[in-house]
Amino acid sequence: MANVKYEELLKNISDWIWITDNKGVFTYCSDNVFDFLGYKTDEVLGRCAFDFMDEEEGERVGKILSEHVQSKKPIVKLENKHIHKDGHEVIVETNAIPILDENKQLVAFQGIDKDISNYKTTQIELDKTLSFLKSHQLALDESSIVTKSDKKGIITYVNDAFCKVSGYSRDEAIGKPHNVVRHPDSPKSLYKEMWNTIEAKKAWKGIIKNRGKLKDYWIDVIILPILDDKDEIVEYIAVRHDITKMILQQEKLDNIANTDTLTGLGSRYKLVNDIQSSKSPALAIINIDNFSQINDLYGHKIGDDVIKQYANRLNDLKCSIDCHMYHLQGDEYVILDMNTNKDEFFEMIVQIENKLKDIKIIVNNEELSLSFATAISFEAKDILLQTADMALKIAKKENKSLVIYRDEISLNGEYENNLKWTKKIKEAIESNNIIPVFQPIVNNETEEWEKYESLVRLKEDERLISPFFFLDISKKTKQYTEITKVMIEKTFEVFKDNTKEFSINITIEDILNEEIKAFIYTMLENYKIGSRVVFELVESESIEMFEIINDFIKKIKSYGCKIAIDDFGTGYSNFDYLIKLKVDYIKIDGSMIKNIDTNKEAEVVVSVIVDFAKKMKIKTIAEFVENDSVLKKVKELGIDYSQGYLFSEPKEKLKL
């Protein structure tokens, strides 16, 4: 019965119990070794303890054990580092007893290990912070905002930086509750989460908007509970950094992204967001007929002036308070009513269309009157813009001034096209004709072709077909997952025998797809080249479900992989994403780069991005570098890498 109870005790104890011979080879270990190192018992027995440490750590631990045996001390106590099966480091506290025979010769070690990784991580962070406070007080006062408070949140200490940014003197702050700087815009849930965390004796990190005595400010803060020798909280210390400038830069970028630089109307980015936040939207696209003739006849400068004149006139003609104007592209405008009655919206658009016919604008001292094609859609939010665009194509094709979208004007042609490409994709997968092509990413300092981006193509009769023609359809027809897996495996196969870093595009949908995610982990496990893999997150998608995304990023980073944000600068550009996702590279969108040598607005936006990236130690890559003038400007702005047709088009074979 005693043995049974002893075995039951071993099963339920949280620490790992083990026995080795005099060479360190395991002869017994408790089953909870799996919780420690990820290995089953039979994977451990018969192996040397040093197999689960790196070489340097093994030598250190071996030396300590040898010295203790020679000194004939009864018990050895030390901290050491084990390597988990998945590759991460586990810090343990070991208590080991040397077992000697009657001749005082070592025959075995018996020991027990306690996992102290979490404790050490918190302790290291706390020690670093306290050491920093003690030995670098002057530097801290200059660069960080520091406060201490008691268990109830009453301020007991503030440094000069706090007084400077908040506007409160020491006398005004000390003795007051910390909520003296709480901003009403900050949600109560944020503070509830913070208190739950620090009262659980854990460090809390976050970004908070504070209310100062004279002005508001933003901070990046870490709050640490200070414990006494009984492991009880005695006070809290908070170390903050003023990130107001960064937040204002984000707001500036958002404003630039939301505003069309030519007309001052809303941008496409703003249109997409407004559609999603609307209740019952209606949308009209107004297109200037044969506008290219104006550019050809008068030049682009006059053409831009015509676009601006009509933008002003259209903005004056809209009448609903829920109605917003956007410049979609060159000769197209959009009117969006976010919560409308269909009849009222239709009547308004007809009135606008009739008034536009009578408007004359001045070009080179001549009166010019233009005609327009208009398309309206009342469809669901997720297809509103797409269906309006489809109706506009019908209006142009049939030479009509106004077309309202309805299902019958588009389904037949779209269905036929989908069937054609579904068949092509199926045949390409079966015949191994989904292939990767590679475009170099060039180091702007050394001019070396240092990295490559892998891009998907469909090969048909020796022609390489762009994903523009088949990728969206593959998603609708459930062929996308297979294409993604083919691309990952073929790309890994190409790069397995060289030293180049390479990137693969993935979407948020890919990360949420358990099949694709599991396939990525398997490829990383099998090929062992994770340190050269960069996963490019397509940034044109809004990033939600950060917890799942972060779990994926942590997992691939355990293999040494890196993360890049693709197409940054348009779409859903957000500096907060970069902080949360801990990215390694920012790929600045090609639309910002291709004319950066002549477009001052683009240069301003890119310089903001580059400045932020350098402060966050994130490398930057310029896409669409297609001539020497653009490359020169890219280098002047301090961008680290360039990619584009100036160096090479995407090719099937690497230049190594």
Secondary structure as a PSIPRED ss2 file (coil, helix, strand):
# PSIPRED VFORMAT (PSIPRED V4.0)

   1 M C   1.000  0.000  0.000
   2 A H   0.000  1.000  0.000
   3 N H   0.000  1.000  0.000
   4 V H   0.000  1.000  0.000
   5 K H   0.000  1.000  0.000
   6 Y H   0.000  1.000  0.000
   7 E H   0.000  1.000  0.000
   8 E H   0.000  1.000  0.000
   9 L H   0.000  1.000  0.000
  10 L H   0.000  1.000  0.000
  11 K H   0.000  1.000  0.000
  12 N H   0.000  1.000  0.000
  13 I C   1.000  0.000  0.000
  14 S C   1.000  0.000  0.000
  15 D C   1.000  0.000  0.000
  16 W E   0.000  0.000  1.000
  17 I E   0.000  0.000  1.000
  18 W E   0.000  0.000  1.000
  19 I E   0.000  0.000  1.000
  20 T E   0.000  0.000  1.000
  21 D E   0.000  0.000  1.000
  22 N C   1.000  0.000  0.000
  23 K C   1.000  0.000  0.000
  24 G C   1.000  0.000  0.000
  25 V E   0.000  0.000  1.000
  26 F E   0.000  0.000  1.000
  27 T E   0.000  0.000  1.000
  28 Y E   0.000  0.000  1.000
  29 C E   0.000  0.000  1.000
  30 S C   1.000  0.000  0.000
  31 D C   1.000  0.000  0.000
  32 N C   1.000  0.000  0.000
  33 V H   0.000  1.000  0.000
  34 F H   0.000  1.000  0.000
  35 D H   0.000  1.000  0.000
  36 F H   0.000  1.000  0.000
  37 L H   0.000  1.000  0.000
  38 G C   1.000  0.000  0.000
  39 Y C   1.000  0.000  0.000
  40 K C   1.000  0.000  0.000
  41 T H   0.000  1.000  0.000
  42 D H   0.000  1.000  0.000
  43 E H   0.000  1.000  0.000
  44 V H   0.000  1.000  0.000
  45 L C   1.000  0.000  0.000
  46 G C   1.000  0.000  0.000
  47 R C   1.000  0.000  0.000
  48 C E   0.000  0.000  1.000
  49 A H   0.000  1.000  0.000
  50 F H   0.000  1.000  0.000
  51 D H   0.000  1.000  0.000
  52 F H   0.000  1.000  0.000
  53 M C   1.000  0.000  0.000
  54 D C   1.000  0.000  0.000
  55 E H   0.000  1.000  0.000
  56 E H   0.000  1.000  0.000
  57 E H   0.000  1.000  0.000
  58 G H   0.000  1.000  0.000
  59 E H   0.000  1.000  0.000
  60 R H   0.000  1.000  0.000
  61 V H   0.000  1.000  0.000
  62 G H   0.000  1.000  0.000
  63 K H   0.000  1.000  0.000
  64 I H   0.000  1.000  0.000
  65 L H   0.000  1.000  0.000
  66 S H   0.000  1.000  0.000
  67 E H   0.000  1.000  0.000
  68 H H   0.000  1.000  0.000
  69 V H   0.000  1.000  0.000
  70 Q H   0.000  1.000  0.000
  71 S C   1.000  0.000  0.000
  72 K C   1.000  0.000  0.000
  73 K C   1.000  0.000  0.000
  74 P C   1.000  0.000  0.000
  75 I C   1.000  0.000  0.000
  76 V E   0.000  0.000  1.000
  77 K E   0.000  0.000  1.000
  78 L E   0.000  0.000  1.000
  79 E E   0.000  0.000  1.000
  80 N E   0.000  0.000  1.000
  81 K E   0.000  0.000  1.000
  82 H E   0.000  0.000  1.000
  83 I E   0.000  0.000  1.000
  84 H C   1.000  0.000  0.000
  85 K C   1.000  0.000  0.000
  86 D C   1.000  0.000  0.000
  87 G C   1.000  0.000  0.000
  88 H C   1.000  0.000  0.000
  89 E E   0.000  0.000  1.000
  90 V E   0.000  0.000  1.000
  91 I E   0.000  0.000  1.000
  92 V E   0.000  0.000  1.000
  93 E E   0.000  0.000  1.000
  94 T E   0.000  0.000  1.000
  95 N E   0.000  0.000  1.000
  96 A E   0.000  0.000  1.000
  97 I E   0.000  0.000  1.000
  98 P E   0.000  0.000  1.000
  99 I E   0.000  0.000  1.000
 100 L E   0.000  0.000  1.000
 101 D C   1.000  0.000  0.000
 102 E C   1.000  0.000  0.000
 103 N C   1.000  0.000  0.000
 104 K C   1.000  0.000  0.000
 105 Q C   1.000  0.000  0.000
 106 L E   0.000  0.000  1.000
 107 V E   0.000  0.000  1.000
 108 A E   0.000  0.000  1.000
 109 F E   0.000  0.000  1.000
 110 Q E   0.000  0.000  1.000
 111 G E   0.000  0.000  1.000
 112 I E   0.000  0.000  1.000
 113 D E   0.000  0.000  1.000
 114 K E   0.000  0.000  1.000
 115 D E   0.000  0.000  1.000
 116 I C   1.000  0.000  0.000
 117 S H   0.000  1.000  0.000
 118 N H   0.000  1.000  0.000
 119 Y H   0.000  1.000  0.000
 120 K H   0.000  1.000  0.000
 121 T H   0.000  1.000  0.000
 122 T H   0.000  1.000  0.000
 123 Q H   0.000  1.000  0.000
 124 I H   0.000  1.000  0.000
 125 E H   0.000  1.000  0.000
 126 L H   0.000  1.000  0.000
 127 D H   0.000  1.000  0.000
 128 K H   0.000  1.000  0.000
 129 T H   0.000  1.000  0.000
 130 L H   0.000  1.000  0.000
 131 S H   0.000  1.000  0.000
 132 F H   0.000  1.000  0.000
 133 L H   0.000  1.000  0.000
 134 K H   0.000  1.000  0.000
 135 S H   0.000  1.000  0.000
 136 H C   1.000  0.000  0.000
 137 Q H   0.000  1.000  0.000
 138 L H   0.000  1.000  0.000
 139 A H   0.000  1.000  0.000
 140 L H   0.000  1.000  0.000
 141 D H   0.000  1.000  0.000
 142 E H   0.000  1.000  0.000
 143 S H   0.000  1.000  0.000
 144 S C   1.000  0.000  0.000
 145 I E   0.000  0.000  1.000
 146 V E   0.000  0.000  1.000
 147 T E   0.000  0.000  1.000
 148 K E   0.000  0.000  1.000
 149 S E   0.000  0.000  1.000
 150 D C   1.000  0.000  0.000
 151 K C   1.000  0.000  0.000
 152 K C   1.000  0.000  0.000
 153 G C   1.000  0.000  0.000
 154 I E   0.000  0.000  1.000
 155 I E   0.000  0.000  1.000
 156 T E   0.000  0.000  1.000
 157 Y E   0.000  0.000  1.000
 158 V E   0.000  0.000  1.000
 159 N C   1.000  0.000  0.000
 160 D H   0.000  1.000  0.000
 161 A H   0.000  1.000  0.000
 162 F H   0.000  1.000  0.000
 163 C H   0.000  1.000  0.000
 164 K H   0.000  1.000  0.000
 165 V H   0.000  1.000  0.000
 166 S H   0.000  1.000  0.000
 167 G C   1.000  0.000  0.000
 168 Y C   1.000  0.000  0.000
 169 S C   1.000  0.000  0.000
 170 R H   0.000  1.000  0.000
 171 D H   0.000  1.000  0.000
 172 E H   0.000  1.000  0.000
 173 A H   0.000  1.000  0.000
 174 I C   1.000  0.000  0.000
 175 G C   1.000  0.000  0.000
 176 K C   1.000  0.000  0.000
 177 P E   0.000  0.000  1.000
 178 H H   0.000  1.000  0.000
 179 N H   0.000  1.000  0.000
 180 V H   0.000  1.000  0.000
 181 V H   0.000  1.000  0.000
 182 R E   0.000  0.000  1.000
 183 H C   1.000  0.000  0.000
 184 P C   1.000  0.000  0.000
 185 D C   1.000  0.000  0.000
 186 S C   1.000  0.000  0.000
 187 P C   1.000  0.000  0.000
 188 K H   0.000  1.000  0.000
 189 S H   0.000  1.000  0.000
 190 L H   0.000  1.000  0.000
 191 Y H   0.000  1.000  0.000
 192 K H   0.000  1.000  0.000
 193 E H   0.000  1.000  0.000
 194 M H   0.000  1.000  0.000
 195 W H   0.000  1.000  0.000
 196 N H   0.000  1.000  0.000
 197 T H   0.000  1.000  0.000
 198 I H   0.000  1.000  0.000
 199 E H   0.000  1.000  0.000
 200 A C   1.000  0.000  0.000
 201 K C   1.000  0.000  0.000
 202 K C   1.000  0.000  0.000
 203 A C   1.000  0.000  0.000
 204 W E   0.000  0.000  1.000
 205 K E   0.000  0.000  1.000
 206 G E   0.000  0.000  1.000
 207 I E   0.000  0.000  1.000
 208 I E   0.000  0.000  1.000
 209 K E   0.000  0.000  1.000
 210 N E   0.000  0.000  1.000
 211 R E   0.000  0.000  1.000
 212 G C   1.000  0.000  0.000
 213 K C   1.000  0.000  0.000
 214 L C   1.000  0.000  0.000
 215 K C   1.000  0.000  0.000
 216 D E   0.000  0.000  1.000
 217 Y E   0.000  0.000  1.000
 218 W E   0.000  0.000  1.000
 219 I E   0.000  0.000  1.000
 220 D E   0.000  0.000  1.000
 221 V E   0.000  0.000  1.000
 222 I E   0.000  0.000  1.000
 223 I E   0.000  0.000  1.000
 224 L E   0.000  0.000  1.000
 225 P E   0.000  0.000  1.000
 226 I E   0.000  0.000  1.000
 227 L E   0.000  0.000  1.000
 228 D C   1.000  0.000  0.000
 229 D C   1.000  0.000  0.000
 230 K C   1.000  0.000  0.000
 231 D C   1.000  0.000  0.000
 232 E C   1.000  0.000  0.000
 233 I E   0.000  0.000  1.000
 234 V E   0.000  0.000  1.000
 235 E E   0.000  0.000  1.000
 236 Y E   0.000  0.000  1.000
 237 I E   0.000  0.000  1.000
 238 A E   0.000  0.000  1.000
 239 V E   0.000  0.000  1.000
 240 R E   0.000  0.000  1.000
 241 H E   0.000  0.000  1.000
 242 D E   0.000  0.000  1.000
 243 I C   1.000  0.000  0.000
 244 T H   0.000  1.000  0.000
 245 K H   0.000  1.000  0.000
 246 M H   0.000  1.000  0.000
 247 I H   0.000  1.000  0.000
 248 L H   0.000  1.000  0.000
 249 Q H   0.000  1.000  0.000
 250 Q H   0.000  1.000  0.000
 251 E H   0.000  1.000  0.000
 252 K H   0.000  1.000  0.000
 253 L H   0.000  1.000  0.000
 254 D H   0.000  1.000  0.000
 255 N H   0.000  1.000  0.000
 256 I H   0.000  1.000  0.000
 257 A H   0.000  1.000  0.000
 258 N H   0.000  1.000  0.000
 259 T E   0.000  0.000  1.000
 260 D C   1.000  0.000  0.000
 261 T C   1.000  0.000  0.000
 262 L C   1.000  0.000  0.000
 263 T C   1.000  0.000  0.000
 264 G C   1.000  0.000  0.000
 265 L C   1.000  0.000  0.000
 266 G E   0.000  0.000  1.000
 267 S C   1.000  0.000  0.000
 268 R H   0.000  1.000  0.000
 269 Y H   0.000  1.000  0.000
 270 K H   0.000  1.000  0.000
 271 L H   0.000  1.000  0.000
 272 V H   0.000  1.000  0.000
 273 N H   0.000  1.000  0.000
 274 D H   0.000  1.000  0.000
 275 I H   0.000  1.000  0.000
 276 Q H   0.000  1.000  0.000
 277 S H   0.000  1.000  0.000
 278 S C   1.000  0.000  0.000
 279 K C   1.000  0.000  0.000
 280 S E   0.000  0.000  1.000
 281 P C   1.000  0.000  0.000
 282 A E   0.000  0.000  1.000
 283 L E   0.000  0.000  1.000
 284 A E   0.000  0.000  1.000
 285 I E   0.000  0.000  1.000
 286 I E   0.000  0.000  1.000
 287 N E   0.000  0.000  1.000
 288 I E   0.000  0.000  1.000
 289 D C   1.000  0.000  0.000
 290 N C   1.000  0.000  0.000
 291 F H   0.000  1.000  0.000
 292 S H   0.000  1.000  0.000
 293 Q H   0.000  1.000  0.000
 294 I H   0.000  1.000  0.000
 295 N H   0.000  1.000  0.000
 296 D H   0.000  1.000  0.000
 297 L H   0.000  1.000  0.000
 298 Y H   0.000  1.000  0.000
 299 G C   1.000  0.000  0.000
 300 H H   0.000  1.000  0.000
 301 K H   0.000  1.000  0.000
 302 I H   0.000  1.000  0.000
 303 G H   0.000  1.000  0.000
 304 D H   0.000  1.000  0.000
 305 D H   0.000  1.000  0.000
 306 V H   0.000  1.000  0.000
 307 I H   0.000  1.000  0.000
 308 K H   0.000  1.000  0.000
 309 Q H   0.000  1.000  0.000
 310 Y H   0.000  1.000  0.000
 311 A H   0.000  1.000  0.000
 312 N H   0.000  1.000  0.000
 313 R H   0.000  1.000  0.000
 314 L H   0.000  1.000  0.000
 315 N H   0.000  1.000  0.000
 316 D H   0.000  1.000  0.000
 317 L H   0.000  1.000  0.000
 318 K C   1.000  0.000  0.000
 319 C C   1.000  0.000  0.000
 320 S C   1.000  0.000  0.000
 321 I C   1.000  0.000  0.000
 322 D C   1.000  0.000  0.000
 323 C E   0.000  0.000  1.000
 324 H E   0.000  0.000  1.000
 325 M E   0.000  0.000  1.000
 326 Y E   0.000  0.000  1.000
 327 H E   0.000  0.000  1.000
 328 L E   0.000  0.000  1.000
 329 Q E   0.000  0.000  1.000
 330 G C   1.000  0.000  0.000
 331 D C   1.000  0.000  0.000
 332 E E   0.000  0.000  1.000
 333 Y E   0.000  0.000  1.000
 334 V E   0.000  0.000  1.000
 335 I E   0.000  0.000  1.000
 336 L E   0.000  0.000  1.000
 337 D E   0.000  0.000  1.000
 338 M C   1.000  0.000  0.000
 339 N E   0.000  0.000  1.000
 340 T C   1.000  0.000  0.000
 341 N C   1.000  0.000  0.000
 342 K H   0.000  1.000  0.000
 343 D H   0.000  1.000  0.000
 344 E H   0.000  1.000  0.000
 345 F H   0.000  1.000  0.000
 346 F H   0.000  1.000  0.000
 347 E H   0.000  1.000  0.000
 348 M H   0.000  1.000  0.000
 349 I H   0.000  1.000  0.000
 350 V H   0.000  1.000  0.000
 351 Q H   0.000  1.000  0.000
 352 I H   0.000  1.000  0.000
 353 E H   0.000  1.000  0.000
 354 N H   0.000  1.000  0.000
 355 K H   0.000  1.000  0.000
 356 L H   0.000  1.000  0.000
 357 K H   0.000  1.000  0.000
 358 D H   0.000  1.000  0.000
 359 I C   1.000  0.000  0.000
 360 K C   1.000  0.000  0.000
 361 I E   0.000  0.000  1.000
 362 I E   0.000  0.000  1.000
 363 V E   0.000  0.000  1.000
 364 N C   1.000  0.000  0.000
 365 N C   1.000  0.000  0.000
 366 E E   0.000  0.000  1.000
 367 E E   0.000  0.000  1.000
 368 L E   0.000  0.000  1.000
 369 S C   1.000  0.000  0.000
 370 L C   1.000  0.000  0.000
 371 S C   1.000  0.000  0.000
 372 F E   0.000  0.000  1.000
 373 A E   0.000  0.000  1.000
 374 T E   0.000  0.000  1.000
 375 A E   0.000  0.000  1.000
 376 I E   0.000  0.000  1.000
 377 S E   0.000  0.000  1.000
 378 F C   1.000  0.000  0.000
 379 E C   1.000  0.000  0.000
 380 A C   1.000  0.000  0.000
 381 K H   0.000  1.000  0.000
 382 D H   0.000  1.000  0.000
 383 I H   0.000  1.000  0.000
 384 L H   0.000  1.000  0.000
 385 L H   0.000  1.000  0.000
 386 Q H   0.000  1.000  0.000
 387 T H   0.000  1.000  0.000
 388 A H   0.000  1.000  0.000
 389 D H   0.000  1.000  0.000
 390 M H   0.000  1.000  0.000
 391 A H   0.000  1.000  0.000
 392 L H   0.000  1.000  0.000
 393 K H   0.000  1.000  0.000
 394 I H   0.000  1.000  0.000
 395 A H   0.000  1.000  0.000
 396 K H   0.000  1.000  0.000
 397 K H   0.000  1.000  0.000
 398 E C   1.000  0.000  0.000
 399 N C   1.000  0.000  0.000
 400 K C   1.000  0.000  0.000
 401 S C   1.000  0.000  0.000
 402 L E   0.000  0.000  1.000
 403 V E   0.000  0.000  1.000
 404 I E   0.000  0.000  1.000
 405 Y C   1.000  0.000  0.000
 406 R C   1.000  0.000  0.000
 407 D H   0.000  1.000  0.000
 408 E H   0.000  1.000  0.000
 409 I H   0.000  1.000  0.000
 410 S C   1.000  0.000  0.000
 411 L H   0.000  1.000  0.000
 412 N H   0.000  1.000  0.000
 413 G H   0.000  1.000  0.000
 414 E H   0.000  1.000  0.000
 415 Y H   0.000  1.000  0.000
 416 E H   0.000  1.000  0.000
 417 N H   0.000  1.000  0.000
 418 N H   0.000  1.000  0.000
 419 L H   0.000  1.000  0.000
 420 K H   0.000  1.000  0.000
 421 W H   0.000  1.000  0.000
 422 T H   0.000  1.000  0.000
 423 K H   0.000  1.000  0.000
 424 K H   0.000  1.000  0.000
 425 I H   0.000  1.000  0.000
 426 K H   0.000  1.000  0.000
 427 E H   0.000  1.000  0.000
 428 A H   0.000  1.000  0.000
 429 I H   0.000  1.000  0.000
 430 E H   0.000  1.000  0.000
 431 S C   1.000  0.000  0.000
 432 N C   1.000  0.000  0.000
 433 N C   1.000  0.000  0.000
 434 I E   0.000  0.000  1.000
 435 I E   0.000  0.000  1.000
 436 P E   0.000  0.000  1.000
 437 V E   0.000  0.000  1.000
 438 F E   0.000  0.000  1.000
 439 Q E   0.000  0.000  1.000
 440 P E   0.000  0.000  1.000
 441 I E   0.000  0.000  1.000
 442 V E   0.000  0.000  1.000
 443 N E   0.000  0.000  1.000
 444 N C   1.000  0.000  0.000
 445 E C   1.000  0.000  0.000
 446 T C   1.000  0.000  0.000
 447 E C   1.000  0.000  0.000
 448 E C   1.000  0.000  0.000
 449 W E   0.000  0.000  1.000
 450 E E   0.000  0.000  1.000
 451 K E   0.000  0.000  1.000
 452 Y E   0.000  0.000  1.000
 453 E E   0.000  0.000  1.000
 454 S E   0.000  0.000  1.000
 455 L E   0.000  0.000  1.000
 456 V E   0.000  0.000  1.000
 457 R E   0.000  0.000  1.000
 458 L E   0.000  0.000  1.000
 459 K E   0.000  0.000  1.000
 460 E E   0.000  0.000  1.000
 461 D C   1.000  0.000  0.000
 462 E C   1.000  0.000  0.000
 463 R E   0.000  0.000  1.000
 464 L E   0.000  0.000  1.000
 465 I E   0.000  0.000  1.000
 466 S C   1.000  0.000  0.000
 467 P H   0.000  1.000  0.000
 468 F H   0.000  1.000  0.000
 469 F H   0.000  1.000  0.000
 470 F C   1.000  0.000  0.000
 471 L H   0.000  1.000  0.000
 472 D H   0.000  1.000  0.000
 473 I H   0.000  1.000  0.000
 474 S H   0.000  1.000  0.000
 475 K H   0.000  1.000  0.000
 476 K H   0.000  1.000  0.000
 477 T C   1.000  0.000  0.000
 478 K C   1.000  0.000  0.000
 479 Q C   1.000  0.000  0.000
 480 Y H   0.000  1.000  0.000
 481 T H   0.000  1.000  0.000
 482 E H   0.000  1.000  0.000
 483 I H   0.000  1.000  0.000
 484 T H   0.000  1.000  0.000
 485 K H   0.000  1.000  0.000
 486 V H   0.000  1.000  0.000
 487 M H   0.000  1.000  0.000
 488 I H   0.000  1.000  0.000
 489 E H   0.000  1.000  0.000
 490 K H   0.000  1.000  0.000
 491 T H   0.000  1.000  0.000
 492 F H   0.000  1.000  0.000
 493 E H   0.000  1.000  0.000
 494 V H   0.000  1.000  0.000
 495 F H   0.000  1.000  0.000
 496 K C   1.000  0.000  0.000
 497 D C   1.000  0.000  0.000
 498 N C   1.000  0.000  0.000
 499 T C   1.000  0.000  0.000
 500 K C   1.000  0.000  0.000
 501 E E   0.000  0.000  1.000
 502 F E   0.000  0.000  1.000
 503 S E   0.000  0.000  1.000
 504 I E   0.000  0.000  1.000
 505 N E   0.000  0.000  1.000
 506 I E   0.000  0.000  1.000
 507 T C   1.000  0.000  0.000
 508 I H   0.000  1.000  0.000
 509 E H   0.000  1.000  0.000
 510 D H   0.000  1.000  0.000
 511 I H   0.000  1.000  0.000
 512 L H   0.000  1.000  0.000
 513 N C   1.000  0.000  0.000
 514 E H   0.000  1.000  0.000
 515 E H   0.000  1.000  0.000
 516 I H   0.000  1.000  0.000
 517 K H   0.000  1.000  0.000
 518 A H   0.000  1.000  0.000
 519 F H   0.000  1.000  0.000
 520 I H   0.000  1.000  0.000
 521 Y H   0.000  1.000  0.000
 522 T H   0.000  1.000  0.000
 523 M H   0.000  1.000  0.000
 524 L H   0.000  1.000  0.000
 525 E H   0.000  1.000  0.000
 526 N H   0.000  1.000  0.000
 527 Y H   0.000  1.000  0.000
 528 K C   1.000  0.000  0.000
 529 I C   1.000  0.000  0.000
 530 G H   0.000  1.000  0.000
 531 S H   0.000  1.000  0.000
 532 R H   0.000  1.000  0.000
 533 V E   0.000  0.000  1.000
 534 V E   0.000  0.000  1.000
 535 F E   0.000  0.000  1.000
 536 E E   0.000  0.000  1.000
 537 L E   0.000  0.000  1.000
 538 V E   0.000  0.000  1.000
 539 E C   1.000  0.000  0.000
 540 S C   1.000  0.000  0.000
 541 E C   1.000  0.000  0.000
 542 S C   1.000  0.000  0.000
 543 I C   1.000  0.000  0.000
 544 E C   1.000  0.000  0.000
 545 M C   1.000  0.000  0.000
 546 F H   0.000  1.000  0.000
 547 E H   0.000  1.000  0.000
 548 I H   0.000  1.000  0.000
 549 I H   0.000  1.000  0.000
 550 N H   0.000  1.000  0.000
 551 D H   0.000  1.000  0.000
 552 F H   0.000  1.000  0.000
 553 I H   0.000  1.000  0.000
 554 K H   0.000  1.000  0.000
 555 K H   0.000  1.000  0.000
 556 I H   0.000  1.000  0.000
 557 K H   0.000  1.000  0.000
 558 S C   1.000  0.000  0.000
 559 Y C   1.000  0.000  0.000
 560 G C   1.000  0.000  0.000
 561 C C   1.000  0.000  0.000
 562 K E   0.000  0.000  1.000
 563 I E   0.000  0.000  1.000
 564 A E   0.000  0.000  1.000
 565 I E   0.000  0.000  1.000
 566 D E   0.000  0.000  1.000
 567 D E   0.000  0.000  1.000
 568 F E   0.000  0.000  1.000
 569 G C   1.000  0.000  0.000
 570 T C   1.000  0.000  0.000
 571 G C   1.000  0.000  0.000
 572 Y C   1.000  0.000  0.000
 573 S C   1.000  0.000  0.000
 574 N C   1.000  0.000  0.000
 575 F H   0.000  1.000  0.000
 576 D H   0.000  1.000  0.000
 577 Y H   0.000  1.000  0.000
 578 L H   0.000  1.000  0.000
 579 I H   0.000  1.000  0.000
 580 K H   0.000  1.000  0.000
 581 L H   0.000  1.000  0.000
 582 K C   1.000  0.000  0.000
 583 V C   1.000  0.000  0.000
 584 D C   1.000  0.000  0.000
 585 Y E   0.000  0.000  1.000
 586 I E   0.000  0.000  1.000
 587 K E   0.000  0.000  1.000
 588 I E   0.000  0.000  1.000
 589 D C   1.000  0.000  0.000
 590 G H   0.000  1.000  0.000
 591 S H   0.000  1.000  0.000
 592 M H   0.000  1.000  0.000
 593 I H   0.000  1.000  0.000
 594 K C   1.000  0.000  0.000
 595 N C   1.000  0.000  0.000
 596 I C   1.000  0.000  0.000
 597 D C   1.000  0.000  0.000
 598 T C   1.000  0.000  0.000
 599 N C   1.000  0.000  0.000
 600 K H   0.000  1.000  0.000
 601 E H   0.000  1.000  0.000
 602 A H   0.000  1.000  0.000
 603 E H   0.000  1.000  0.000
 604 V H   0.000  1.000  0.000
 605 V H   0.000  1.000  0.000
 606 V H   0.000  1.000  0.000
 607 S H   0.000  1.000  0.000
 608 V H   0.000  1.000  0.000
 609 I H   0.000  1.000  0.000
 610 V H   0.000  1.000  0.000
 611 D H   0.000  1.000  0.000
 612 F H   0.000  1.000  0.000
 613 A H   0.000  1.000  0.000
 614 K H   0.000  1.000  0.000
 615 K H   0.000  1.000  0.000
 616 M C   1.000  0.000  0.000
 617 K C   1.000  0.000  0.000
 618 I C   1.000  0.000  0.000
 619 K E   0.000  0.000  1.000
 620 T E   0.000  0.000  1.000
 621 I E   0.000  0.000  1.000
 622 A E   0.000  0.000  1.000
 623 E C   1.000  0.000  0.000
 624 F C   1.000  0.000  0.000
 625 V C   1.000  0.000  0.000
 626 E C   1.000  0.000  0.000
 627 N C   1.000  0.000  0.000
 628 D H   0.000  1.000  0.000
 629 S H   0.000  1.000  0.000
 630 V H   0.000  1.000  0.000
 631 L H   0.000  1.000  0.000
 632 K H   0.000  1.000  0.000
 633 K H   0.000  1.000  0.000
 634 V H   0.000  1.000  0.000
 635 K H   0.000  1.000  0.000
 636 E H   0.000  1.000  0.000
 637 L C   1.000  0.000  0.000
 638 G C   1.000  0.000  0.000
 639 I C   1.000  0.000  0.000
 640 D C   1.000  0.000  0.000
 641 Y E   0.000  0.000  1.000
 642 S E   0.000  0.000  1.000
 643 Q C   1.000  0.000  0.000
 644 G C   1.000  0.000  0.000
 645 Y C   1.000  0.000  0.000
 646 L C   1.000  0.000  0.000
 647 F C   1.000  0.000  0.000
 648 S C   1.000  0.000  0.000
 649 E C   1.000  0.000  0.000
 650 P C   1.000  0.000  0.000
 651 K E   0.000  0.000  1.000
 652 E C   1.000  0.000  0.000
 653 K C   1.000  0.000  0.000
 654 L C   1.000  0.000  0.000
 655 K C   1.000  0.000  0.000
 656 L C   1.000  0.000  0.000
